[in-house]
Amino acid sequence: MYSDLRINKQRLWDSLMEMAKIGATEKGGCNRLAATALDGQARDLFVSWCRAAGCSITVDKMGNIFARREGKNPDLPAVATGSHLDTQPTGGKFDGVFGVLAGVEVLRTLHENNIETNAPFEFAVWTNEEGSRFSPAMQGSGVYVGRFDLEAELNKTDINGLVLRDELKKIGYLGDAEPGSRNIGAFFETHIEQGPILEDEDKEIGVVRLGQGIRWYNIVVTGRESHAGTTPMHLRADAMSAAALIVTEIETIALAYANGVGTVGFMDVYPNSRNTIPGTVKFSGDLRNPDPKVLEEMDARLKAFCANIEKSRGVTVEVDPFWYFAPVKFSASDNVKIAAEKLGYSHMDIYAGAGHDACYMADLVPSGMVFTPCKDGISHNEIESTTSEQCEAGCNVLLHAMLEASESMQ
């Protein structure tokens, strides 16, 4: 029925460039932290564009925005799409924003062609996906699906002690709708890949089948401080040497499993003196895999290794597995694949290595993600780059995936 329908590539690109002016940085990126005045300006622009295309606007108590376009049957669950407008402090123009504005372009395409969809369509902006100003990441969608407590999250503070509730109110986006109250039947999110796979494989579309499972650890190795020159090697309890073995093991574990990744991104050494054997080393651990059973094996292997280090090195090792994000299966992926094939775009199955709002929405409804390439796989960086043609392809796939889902709603 809609086989010839396409989005307007130039209009989508112009919208992306207009949004990028809000919080623009000297190096060509964006600094638009959640619930700041700049975030408020970006939200205002989104709302104005949606209202101009005939949408009603609802804001929930977590500041999440929902623009609604009615369908033939307003009682049907809506087909929804969305992402986020907040950025990293030195973020790019496309991370999250592309997903929001791809939705706006879908809306405009339907509006100008006077197309009445079977089900209502909704277009979302989620609060604080990045987690840069307030913790954790994916905060708004996490509250929406019930992963996080509303009051606890609204009371979170930034490094200056400013409270999220107050900051949302200040920019006019502390709403009164209950999180989770939208009647949504399917959710899609379009996003730059934030990795190099699609570019390396020369594919236009990534059909996201799985979302990476994540296990985060705080690890503390405690040994004994001593003089670096006078303590024989066999009499040392060197926290740093023991920590270094654990760091190496995290990499070894990641390399041992398909699709595994492992990272240590933070380390604090005490007393951090050149001439003293370190007594305490605190560091982060990060293991990821899209297969829940594999991730469980990786977790067990790390813990067993740390227990052995305690015995062999004469140190204590505390492993705090403080956060677990379960692997996600995107059950609406077939809609994305059907759309890509219908439109003639080259595509491949892929998994999401980062967290996204769609990962949480998959808790509630069939969800799917559309990935598009980005130059050199670079993201969370001011030089983040993609092309208007790549954005066009992703948005066209989003449009037809949503239409496909809408037709199947009953």
BAMARLUM-940656 format. One record per residue: x, y, z of N, C-alpha, C in turn. Coordinates in steps of 0.1 Angstrom, whole numbers, padded with zeros to 4 digits, always signed. Example, Ala and Ser with C-alpha at 12.3 -4.5 7.8 and 13.67 -1.06 7.14 Angstrom:
<recs>
+0132-0057+0078+0123-0045+0078+0132-0033+0078 +0128-0022+0071+0137-0011+0071+0129+0000+0079 
</recs>
This chain:
<recs>
+0008-0012+0000+0000+0000+0000+0009+0013+0000 +0020+0012+0007+0028+0024+0009+0042+0022+0002 +0043+0013-0008+0056+0009-0013+0064+0020-0019 +0057+0031-0024+0064+0042-0030+0067+0053-0021 +0063+0052-0008+0065+0063+0001+0079+0064+0006 +0084+0076+0006+0098+0078+0010+0099+0091+0018 +0108+0092+0027+0110+0104+0035+0118+0115+0027 +0118+0127+0032+0125+0138+0025+0140+0139+0031 +0149+0134+0023+0163+0134+0028+0168+0148+0032 +0166+0158+0024+0172+0171+0027+0165+0177+0040 +0152+0175+0041+0145+0180+0053+0150+0174+0066 +0152+0161+0065+0158+0154+0077+0171+0159+0080 +0180+0161+0070+0194+0166+0073+0193+0180+0078 +0185+0188+0072+0184+0202+0077+0179+0203+0092 +0170+0194+0096+0165+0193+0109+0176+0189+0119 +0184+0179+0115+0196+0175+0123+0206+0187+0125 +0208+0194+0114+0218+0205+0115+0212+0217+0123 +0199+0219+0123+0193+0229+0131+0193+0226+0146 +0190+0213+0149+0191+0208+0163+0205+0209+0168 +0215+0207+0159+0229+0207+0163+0234+0220+0167 +0227+0231+0163+0231+0244+0167+0229+0247+0182 +0220+0239+0188+0217+0240+0203+0228+0233+0211 +0237+0240+0217+0248+0234+0224+0260+0231+0216 +0261+0237+0204+0272+0235+0195+0285+0237+0201 +0295+0229+0198+0309+0231+0203+0318+0235+0192 +0330+0240+0196+0339+0246+0186+0344+0235+0176 +0344+0222+0181+0349+0212+0172+0338+0205+0164 +0326+0211+0164+0316+0205+0156+0307+0195+0162 +0308+0194+0175+0299+0185+0182+0288+0192+0190 +0283+0186+0201+0273+0192+0209+0275+0189+0224 +0273+0199+0232+0273+0197+0247+0259+0201+0252 +0250+0192+0254+0236+0195+0257+0232+0184+0268 +0236+0187+0280+0234+0178+0291+0219+0178+0295 +0215+0167+0301+0201+0165+0304+0196+0175+0314 +0184+0180+0312+0177+0190+0320+0184+0203+0322 +0193+0206+0313+0199+0220+0313+0190+0229+0304 +0193+0242+0304+0185+0251+0296+0187+0247+0281 +0198+0242+0277+0200+0238+0263+0192+0226+0260 +0191+0217+0269+0182+0205+0267+0167+0210+0266 +0164+0220+0274+0150+0226+0273+0148+0232+0259 +0158+0239+0254+0156+0245+0240+0154+0234+0230 +0162+0223+0231+0161+0212+0221+0147+0205+0222 +0142+0203+0234+0129+0198+0236+0118+0207+0231 +0119+0220+0233+0110+0230+0228+0109+0229+0212 +0121+0227+0206+0121+0226+0191+0114+0214+0187 +0117+0203+0193+0110+0190+0190+0095+0192+0191 +0090+0197+0202+0076+0199+0205+0069+0208+0194 +0076+0218+0191+0071+0228+0181+0069+0221+0167 +0079+0212+0163+0078+0205+0151+0067+0195+0151 +0065+0188+0162+0054+0178+0163+0041+0185+0163 +0039+0196+0170+0026+0203+0170+0023+0208+0156 +0033+0212+0149+0031+0218+0135+0026+0207+0126 +0029+0194+0129+0024+0183+0121+0012+0176+0127 +0005+0183+0137-0008+0179+0141-0008+0170+0154 +0003+0169+0161+0004+0160+0172-0001+0166+0185 -0006+0158+0194-0008+0163+0208+0004+0159+0216 +0007+0166+0227+0019+0164+0234+0016+0160+0249 +0022+0150+0254+0021+0146+0268+0035+0145+0274 +0037+0150+0286+0050+0149+0293+0047+0142+0306 +0055+0131+0309+0052+0124+0321+0060+0129+0333 +0059+0123+0345+0065+0128+0357+0080+0127+0357 +0086+0119+0347+0100+0118+0346+0106+0127+0335 +0097+0135+0329+0101+0144+0318+0101+0138+0305 +0097+0125+0303+0097+0119+0290+0085+0126+0282 +0088+0129+0269+0078+0135+0261+0073+0125+0251 +0060+0126+0248+0053+0117+0239+0044+0126+0230 +0047+0126+0217+0039+0133+0207+0031+0123+0200 +0017+0125+0199+0008+0114+0194+0001+0119+0182 +0002+0110+0172-0006+0112+0159-0016+0101+0159 -0029+0105+0158-0040+0095+0159-0040+0087+0146 -0046+0075+0147-0047+0065+0136-0062+0063+0133 -0065+0054+0125-0079+0051+0121-0086+0046+0134 -0079+0038+0142-0086+0032+0154-0078+0037+0166 -0083+0048+0173-0075+0054+0184-0074+0044+0196 -0082+0033+0196-0081+0024+0207-0070+0014+0206 -0065+0013+0194-0054+0003+0192-0041+0008+0199 -0033-0001+0203-0020+0003+0209-0012+0010+0198 -0004+0020+0203+0003+0029+0193+0016+0022+0189 +0020+0025+0177+0034+0021+0172+0043+0034+0175 +0053+0032+0183+0061+0043+0188+0075+0042+0184 +0082+0054+0183+0096+0055+0181+0102+0066+0189 +0115+0066+0190+0121+0077+0198+0135+0074+0202 +0141+0084+0208+0154+0082+0214+0156+0094+0223 +0168+0100+0223+0171+0111+0233+0178+0123+0226 +0176+0135+0233+0182+0147+0228+0194+0152+0236 +0196+0146+0248+0207+0149+0256+0220+0143+0250 +0232+0149+0253+0244+0144+0247+0255+0143+0258 +0266+0137+0254+0278+0137+0263+0283+0152+0263 +0292+0155+0273+0298+0168+0273+0305+0172+0260 +0312+0162+0255+0318+0164+0242+0312+0154+0232 +0299+0155+0230+0292+0145+0222+0291+0150+0207 +0285+0142+0199+0283+0145+0185+0269+0149+0182 +0267+0151+0169+0254+0157+0164+0243+0146+0162 +0247+0133+0163+0238+0123+0158+0234+0112+0168 +0242+0110+0178+0239+0100+0189+0226+0104+0196 +0216+0095+0194+0203+0098+0200+0194+0107+0192 +0200+0119+0188+0193+0129+0181+0187+0124+0168 +0196+0116+0161+0191+0110+0148+0178+0102+0150 +0178+0094+0161+0166+0086+0164+0153+0094+0167 +0155+0106+0173+0144+0115+0176+0139+0121+0163 +0149+0126+0155+0145+0134+0143+0141+0125+0132 +0146+0113+0132+0140+0103+0122+0125+0101+0125 +0122+0101+0137+0107+0100+0141+0100+0112+0136 +0106+0124+0138+0099+0136+0133+0097+0136+0118 +0107+0131+0111+0106+0130+0096+0096+0120+0092 +0095+0109+0099+0084+0100+0096+0070+0107+0098 +0069+0114+0109+0057+0122+0112+0054+0131+0101 +0064+0139+0096+0061+0149+0086+0058+0142+0073 +0064+0131+0070+0061+0124+0057+0046+0119+0057 +0042+0113+0068+0028+0109+0069+0018+0121+0068 +0022+0132+0075+0014+0144+0075+0012+0150+0062 +0023+0152+0054+0022+0159+0042+0015+0150+0031 +0015+0137+0033+0009+0128+0023-0005+0124+0028 -0010+0130+0039-0024+0128+0044-0027+0113+0046 -0017+0106+0051-0018+0091+0053-0024+0089+0067 -0034+0082+0068-0040+0078+0081-0036+0063+0083 -0028+0062+0093-0023+0048+0097-0034+0040+0104 -0032+0027+0104-0042+0019+0111-0042+0021+0126 -0030+0021+0132-0028+0024+0146-0023+0038+0148 -0025+0044+0160-0018+0057+0163-0003+0055+0163 +0004+0066+0160+0019+0067+0161+0023+0076+0172 +0033+0073+0179+0038+0081+0190+0053+0083+0188 +0058+0095+0192+0072+0099+0190+0077+0104+0203 +0087+0097+0208+0092+0099+0222+0105+0106+0222 +0107+0114+0233+0120+0119+0237+0122+0114+0252 +0132+0106+0254+0135+0101+0267+0144+0109+0275 +0142+0111+0288+0150+0119+0297+0163+0112+0300 +0174+0120+0299+0187+0116+0304+0191+0101+0300 +0192+0099+0287+0197+0086+0283+0212+0085+0285 +0219+0096+0284+0234+0095+0284+0239+0092+0298 +0232+0097+0309+0237+0095+0322+0249+0104+0325 +0252+0114+0318+0263+0123+0320+0262+0132+0332 +0250+0138+0333+0248+0148+0343+0242+0141+0356 +0232+0132+0354+0226+0125+0364+0228+0110+0362 +0230+0102+0372+0232+0088+0371+0219+0080+0375 +0215+0069+0368+0223+0062+0358+0219+0066+0344 +0225+0060+0334+0221+0062+0320+0207+0056+0318 +0201+0060+0307+0188+0055+0303+0178+0056+0314 +0179+0068+0321+0171+0070+0333+0156+0071+0330 +0153+0079+0320+0138+0082+0317+0131+0069+0313 +0137+0062+0304+0131+0049+0299+0131+0039+0310 +0142+0039+0318+0142+0030+0329+0131+0032+0339 +0128+0044+0342+0116+0047+0351+0103+0043+0344 +0102+0046+0331+0090+0043+0324+0086+0028+0324 +0096+0020+0323+0093+0005+0323+0093-0001+0337 +0097+0007+0347+0096+0002+0360+0109-0004+0366 +0120-0002+0358+0133-0007+0363+0138+0002+0375 +0135+0015+0374+0139+0024+0385+0127+0030+0391 +0129+0035+0404+0118+0041+0411+0118+0056+0408 +0106+0061+0405+0104+0075+0400+0110+0085+0410 +0105+0084+0423+0109+0093+0433+0124+0093+0435 +0130+0081+0436+0144+0080+0438+0152+0087+0426 +0147+0085+0414+0155+0091+0403+0153+0106+0402 +0140+0111+0405+0138+0126+0405+0146+0133+0416 +0150+0126+0426+0158+0132+0437+0173+0130+0435 +0177+0125+0423+0192+0124+0420+0197+0138+0418 +0210+0139+0422+0217+0152+0421+0229+0151+0411 +0232+0163+0405+0244+0163+0397+0256+0167+0406 +0268+0169+0400+0280+0172+0408+0279+0185+0415 +0270+0194+0411+0268+0206+0418+0257+0206+0429 +0251+0194+0431+0241+0193+0441+0227+0197+0436 +0226+0200+0423+0213+0204+0417+0204+0191+0415 +0191+0192+0419+0182+0181+0419+0175+0179+0406 +0174+0167+0400+0168+0165+0387+0154+0170+0387 +0146+0168+0397+0132+0172+0397+0131+0187+0395 +0140+0195+0402+0140+0209+0402+0144+0214+0388 +0154+0207+0382+0160+0211+0369+0150+0208+0358 +0142+0197+0359+0131+0195+0349+0121+0205+0350 +0117+0209+0362+0107+0219+0364+0112+0233+0359 +0124+0236+0361+0130+0248+0356+0129+0250+0341 +0131+0239+0333+0130+0240+0319+0116+0237+0314 +0106+0234+0322+0092+0233+0318+0089+0219+0314 +0097+0209+0319+0094+0195+0315+0093+0185+0326 +0087+0190+0337+0083+0181+0348+0068+0179+0346 +0064+0168+0339+0050+0166+0336+0042+0160+0347 +0029+0156+0344+0021+0150+0354+0015+0137+0350 +0019+0132+0338+0014+0119+0334+0022+0108+0341 +0016+0097+0344+0023+0086+0351+0032+0078+0341 +0044+0076+0345+0053+0068+0336+0048+0054+0334 +0049+0050+0322+0043+0036+0319+0029+0036+0315 +0022+0048+0314+0008+0048+0312+0004+0049+0297 +0014+0050+0288+0010+0051+0274+0006+0037+0269 -0004+0037+0260-0008+0025+0253+0000+0022+0241 +0011+0016+0243+0021+0013+0232+0021-0002+0229 +0021-0005+0216+0021-0019+0212+0034-0024+0206 +0042-0014+0201+0055-0017+0195+0064-0005+0196 +0077-0007+0197+0086+0004+0198+0098+0002+0189 +0102+0013+0182+0114+0012+0173+0123+0024+0176 +0136+0021+0175+0146+0032+0177+0156+0031+0166 +0158+0042+0159+0169+0043+0149+0181+0050+0155 +0193+0045+0152+0205+0050+0158+0217+0047+0149 +0227+0057+0150+0239+0054+0144+0245+0042+0152 +0253+0033+0145+0258+0021+0151+0267+0024+0163 +0275+0034+0163+0285+0037+0173+0296+0027+0173 +0298+0020+0162+0308+0010+0161+0311+0009+0146 +0322+0001+0142+0327+0001+0129+0322-0010+0120 +0313-0019+0125+0309-0031+0118+0302-0029+0104 +0292-0021+0104+0284-0018+0092+0293-0012+0081 +0301-0002+0086+0311+0004+0076+0321-0006+0071 +0326-0014+0079+0336-0024+0075+0329-0035+0066 +0317-0038+0068+0310-0048+0060+0303-0042+0048 +0304-0029+0047+0297-0021+0036+0282-0024+0035 +0276-0023+0046+0261-0025+0047+0254-0012+0051 +0242-0010+0045+0235+0003+0048+0227+0002+0060 +0222-0010+0064+0213-0011+0075+0218-0023+0084 +0218-0020+0097+0219-0031+0107+0206-0034+0113 +0202-0047+0112+0190-0052+0118+0194-0057+0132 +0191-0050+0142+0196-0053+0156+0187-0064+0162 +0194-0075+0164+0187-0087+0170+0188-0088+0185 +0200-0084+0190+0203-0086+0204+0209-0073+0210 +0206-0070+0222+0213-0060+0230+0223-0065+0239 +0234-0060+0240+0245-0065+0248+0242-0065+0263 +0245-0077+0269+0243-0078+0283+0256-0072+0290 +0254-0066+0301+0265-0058+0308+0266-0062+0322 +0278-0065+0327+0281-0067+0341+0292-0057+0345 +0289-0049+0355+0299-0039+0360+0303-0043+0374 +0316-0041+0377+0322-0045+0389+0330-0033+0395 +0329-0032+0408+0339-0024+0415+0348-0034+0422 +0361-0034+0419+0371-0043+0424+0381-0036+0433 +0384-0041+0445+0393-0035+0454+0404-0046+0458 +0416-0044+0455+0427-0052+0459+0435-0046+0470 +0436-0053+0481+0443-0047+0493+0455-0056+0496 +0466-0049+0496+0479-0056+0500+0485-0049+0512 +0498-0046+0510+0505-0039+0521+0515-0030+0516 +0514-0017+0520+0524-0007+0515+0538-0010+0521 +0548-0008+0513+0562-0011+0518+0572-0004+0509 +0584-0003+0514+0594+0004+0506+0597-0003+0493 +0598+0005+0482+0600-0001+0469+0614-0006+0467 +0624-0001+0475+0637-0005+0473+0642-0016+0483 +0636-0016+0495+0641-0025+0505+0633-0038+0507 +0622-0039+0501+0613-0051+0503+0616-0061+0492 +0621-0073+0495+0624-0084+0485+0611-0088+0478 +0612-0092+0466+0600-0095+0458+0592-0106+0465 +0598-0116+0471+0591-0127+0476+0584-0124+0489 +0586-0112+0495+0580-0108+0508+0570-0097+0506 +0566-0095+0494+0557-0083+0491+0543-0088+0491 +0534-0079+0494+0519-0081+0491+0515-0069+0483 +0519-0069+0470+0518-0058+0461+0504-0058+0454 +0496-0048+0459+0482-0047+0453+0482-0044+0439 +0492-0036+0434+0492-0032+0420+0495-0044+0411 +0505-0052+0415+0508-0064+0406+0496-0074+0406 +0490-0076+0417+0478-0084+0417+0467-0078+0409 +0465-0065+0410+0454-0059+0402+0457-0060+0387 +0470-0059+0383+0474-0060+0369+0471-0073+0363 +0472-0084+0371+0469-0097+0367+0454-0098+0364 +0446-0092+0373+0431-0092+0371+0427-0084+0359 +0434-0073+0357+0431-0065+0345+0434-0073+0332 +0445-0080+0332+0449-0088+0321+0439-0100+0319 +0434-0105+0330+0424-0116+0329+0411-0112+0323 +0407-0099+0326+0394-0094+0321+0396-0094+0305 +0407-0089+0300+0409-0090+0286+0409-0104+0280 +0416-0113+0288+0417-0127+0283+0403-0133+0283 +0395-0131+0293+0381-0136+0293+0373-0131+0281 +0374-0118+0278+0367-0112+0267+0371-0119+0254 +0384-0121+0252+0389-0127+0240+0385-0142+0238 +0381-0148+0249+0379-0163+0249+0365-0166+0244 +0356-0156+0243+0342-0158+0240+0338-0150+0228 +0330-0156+0219+0325-0148+0207+0316-0137+0212 +0319-0125+0206+0312-0113+0209+0314-0107+0223 +0324-0113+0230+0328-0108+0243+0336-0096+0243 +0334-0087+0252+0343-0075+0254+0345-0073+0269 +0357-0068+0272+0360-0065+0286+0369-0053+0287 +0366-0045+0297+0372-0032+0298+0375-0028+0313 +0387-0023+0316+0389-0016+0328+0392-0001+0325 +0383+0007+0329+0384+0021+0325+0387+0031+0336 +0387+0026+0348+0390+0035+0360+0399+0027+0370 +0409+0035+0375+0418+0029+0385+0422+0040+0395 +0422+0036+0408+0427+0045+0419+0437+0038+0427 +0449+0043+0428+0460+0036+0434+0464+0044+0447 +0465+0036+0458+0469+0042+0471+0482+0035+0476 +0492+0043+0480+0492+0058+0482+0496+0065+0469 +0498+0058+0458+0501+0065+0445+0515+0072+0446 +0524+0066+0451+0538+0071+0453+0548+0063+0446 +0557+0069+0438+0567+0062+0430+0575+0052+0438 +0578+0056+0451+0588+0048+0459+0581+0039+0469 +0568+0037+0468+0561+0028+0477+0553+0018+0470 +0554+0005+0475+0546-0005+0469+0531-0002+0472 +0523-0003+0462+0509+0001+0464+0502-0009+0474 +0494-0003+0484+0487-0010+0494+0473-0013+0490 +0467-0004+0482+0453-0006+0478+0451-0001+0464 +0444-0009+0456+0441-0005+0442+0426-0007+0440 +0419+0003+0437+0405+0002+0433+0403+0004+0418 +0395-0004+0412+0394-0002+0397+0380-0008+0393 +0376-0004+0381+0364-0009+0375+0366-0021+0367 +0355-0029+0366+0355-0040+0356+0343-0040+0348 +0344-0043+0335+0332-0043+0326+0333-0055+0317 +0323-0064+0318+0322-0075+0309+0309-0075+0302 +0309-0078+0289+0297-0077+0281+0296-0089+0271 +0284-0093+0269+0281-0103+0259+0266-0104+0256 +0262-0106+0244+0248-0106+0241+0241-0119+0245 +0249-0129+0248+0243-0142+0252+0243-0143+0267 +0232-0145+0274+0231-0145+0288+0239-0156+0295 +0239-0168+0288+0247-0179+0294+0262-0177+0293 +0266-0171+0282+0280-0168+0280+0285-0157+0290 +0276-0147+0292+0280-0137+0302+0280-0142+0316 +0272-0152+0319+0273-0158+0332+0286-0166+0334 +0290-0172+0323+0303-0180+0324+0315-0170+0325 +0314-0159+0319+0324-0148+0320+0325-0143+0334 +0313-0141+0340+0313-0136+0354+0319-0146+0363 +0315-0159+0362+0320-0169+0371+0336-0171+0369 +0340-0169+0357+0355-0171+0355+0363-0159+0361 +0357-0147+0361+0364-0136+0367+0364-0138+0382 +0353-0141+0388+0353-0143+0403+0362-0154+0407 +0363-0165+0400+0372-0176+0404+0386-0172+0403 +0390-0164+0392+0403-0159+0391+0407-0150+0403 +0398-0141+0406+0401-0132+0418+0403-0140+0431 +0395-0150+0433+0397-0159+0444+0411-0165+0444 +0416-0170+0433+0429-0176+0432+0440-0166+0434 +0438-0153+0430+0448-0143+0432+0449-0140+0447 +0439-0140+0454+0439-0138+0469+0449-0148+0475 +0448-0161+0471+0456-0172+0477+0471-0171+0472 +0473-0168+0459+0486-0169+0453+0494-0156+0456 +0488-0145+0458+0495-0132+0460+0494-0126+0474 +0488-0133+0483+0487-0128+0497+0481-0115+0498 +0470-0112+0490+0462-0100+0491+0448-0104+0493 +0440-0094+0496+0425-0096+0496+0419-0089+0484 +0409-0096+0478+0403-0090+0466+0388-0090+0468 +0382-0078+0468+0368-0076+0470+0362-0074+0456 +0352-0082+0452+0346-0080+0439+0331-0076+0441 +0327-0064+0438+0313-0060+0440+0307-0059+0426 +0298-0069+0423+0291-0069+0410+0279-0060+0411 +0281-0047+0411+0270-0038+0415+0260-0035+0405 +0262-0038+0392+0252-0036+0382+0252-0046+0372 +0240-0051+0368+0238-0061+0358+0227-0056+0349 +0230-0056+0336+0220-0053+0326+0218-0065+0317 +0207-0071+0318+0205-0084+0311+0205-0082+0296 +0210-0092+0288+0210-0092+0274+0195-0090+0269 +0193-0084+0258+0180-0080+0253+0178-0087+0239 +0166-0093+0238+0162-0098+0225+0152-0089+0218 +0155-0083+0207+0146-0074+0200+0136-0082+0191 +0124-0084+0196+0114-0093+0190+0107-0086+0178 +0109-0073+0176+0103-0067+0164+0114-0065+0153 +0125-0072+0154+0135-0071+0144+0131-0075+0130 +0121-0084+0129+0117-0089+0115+0110-0077+0108 +0103-0068+0115+0098-0057+0108+0108-0048+0102 +0120-0047+0109+0131-0039+0103+0137-0046+0091 +0139-0059+0092+0144-0067+0081+0135-0066+0069 +0122-0068+0071+0112-0067+0060+0113-0054+0053 +0114-0043+0061+0114-0030+0055+0127-0028+0047 +0138-0032+0052+0151-0030+0045+0151-0038+0032 +0145-0050+0032+0145-0058+0020+0135-0052+0010 +0124-0047+0015+0114-0041+0006+0120-0029-0001 +0128-0021+0006+0134-0009+0001+0147-0011-0007 +0152-0023-0007+0164-0026-0014+0177-0022-0008 +0177-0020+0005+0189-0016+0012+0197-0029+0016 +0210-0028+0014+0218-0039+0019+0218-0039+0035 +0218-0051+0041+0216-0052+0055+0222-0064+0061 +0224-0064+0074+0229-0076+0081+0224-0076+0095 +0223-0087+0101+0220-0088+0115+0232-0083+0123 +0229-0077+0135+0239-0071+0143+0234-0070+0157 +0243-0069+0167+0238-0067+0180+0243-0053+0185 +0235-0048+0195+0238-0035+0201+0248-0036+0212 +0260-0030+0210+0271-0031+0220+0269-0021+0231 +0260-0011+0229+0258+0000+0240+0244-0001+0245 +0241+0005+0256+0227+0006+0261+0219+0016+0253 +0206+0013+0251+0197+0022+0244+0184+0022+0251 +0176+0032+0249+0162+0032+0255+0154+0020+0250 +0156+0016+0237+0148+0005+0232+0151-0008+0240 +0163-0009+0246+0166-0021+0254+0156-0022+0266 +0153-0010+0272+0143-0011+0283+0129-0012+0278 +0126-0006+0267+0112-0008+0261+0109-0022+0257 +0120-0030+0254+0118-0044+0251+0112-0052+0263 +0113-0046+0275+0107-0052+0287+0092-0053+0286 +0086-0043+0279+0072-0041+0278+0065-0045+0265 +0071-0042+0254+0065-0044+0241+0075-0049+0231 +0071-0056+0220+0080-0059+0209+0087-0047+0205 +0101-0048+0204+0109-0036+0201+0119-0040+0190 +0123-0030+0183+0133-0032+0172+0142-0020+0171 +0154-0022+0166+0163-0011+0164+0169-0012+0150 +0170+0000+0144+0176+0002+0131+0189+0009+0132 +0200+0002+0128+0214+0008+0129+0218+0013+0115 +0225+0024+0115+0231+0030+0103+0246+0032+0106 +0254+0032+0095+0268+0034+0098+0272+0048+0102 +0283+0049+0109+0289+0062+0113+0304+0061+0109 +0310+0072+0106+0324+0072+0101+0333+0066+0111 +0341+0056+0107+0351+0050+0115+0346+0044+0128 +0332+0043+0130+0326+0038+0142+0327+0047+0154 +0331+0060+0151+0333+0069+0163+0320+0075+0168 +0318+0075+0181+0307+0081+0187+0311+0086+0201 +0303+0093+0208+0306+0100+0220+0319+0109+0218 +0319+0116+0207+0330+0124+0203+0325+0135+0194 +0331+0146+0195+0326+0158+0187+0328+0155+0172 +0337+0146+0168+0339+0144+0153+0330+0133+0148 +0321+0128+0156+0311+0118+0152+0304+0123+0139 +0304+0114+0129+0300+0118+0116+0292+0107+0108 +0282+0111+0100+0275+0102+0091+0271+0110+0079 +0264+0104+0070+0260+0112+0058+0245+0113+0057 +0240+0122+0049+0226+0124+0047+0220+0112+0040 +0228+0105+0032+0223+0093+0025+0221+0081+0035 +0230+0080+0045+0229+0070+0055+0217+0073+0064 +0215+0085+0068+0204+0089+0076+0191+0086+0068 +0191+0090+0055+0179+0087+0047+0175+0073+0047 +0185+0064+0045+0182+0049+0045+0176+0045+0058 +0182+0049+0069+0177+0045+0082+0163+0050+0085 +0160+0062+0081+0147+0068+0083+0136+0061+0074 +0140+0058+0062+0130+0051+0053+0127+0037+0059 +0137+0030+0064+0135+0017+0070+0126+0019+0083 +0128+0029+0091+0120+0032+0102+0106+0034+0098 +0103+0042+0088+0090+0045+0083+0083+0032+0079 +0089+0024+0072+0082+0012+0067+0081+0001+0077 +0090+0001+0087+0089-0009+0098+0077-0005+0107 +0075+0008+0109+0064+0013+0117+0051+0010+0110 +0051+0013+0097+0038+0010+0089+0035-0005+0089 +0045-0013+0088+0043-0028+0088+0037-0032+0102 +0043-0026+0113+0038-0030+0126+0024-0025+0128 +0021-0013+0122+0008-0007+0124-0003-0015+0117 +0000-0021+0105-0010-0029+0098-0013-0042+0105 -0004-0046+0114-0006-0059+0121-0013-0057+0134 -0015-0044+0138-0022-0042+0151-0036-0045+0151 -0041-0051+0161-0056-0055+0161-0062-0051+0175 
</recs>
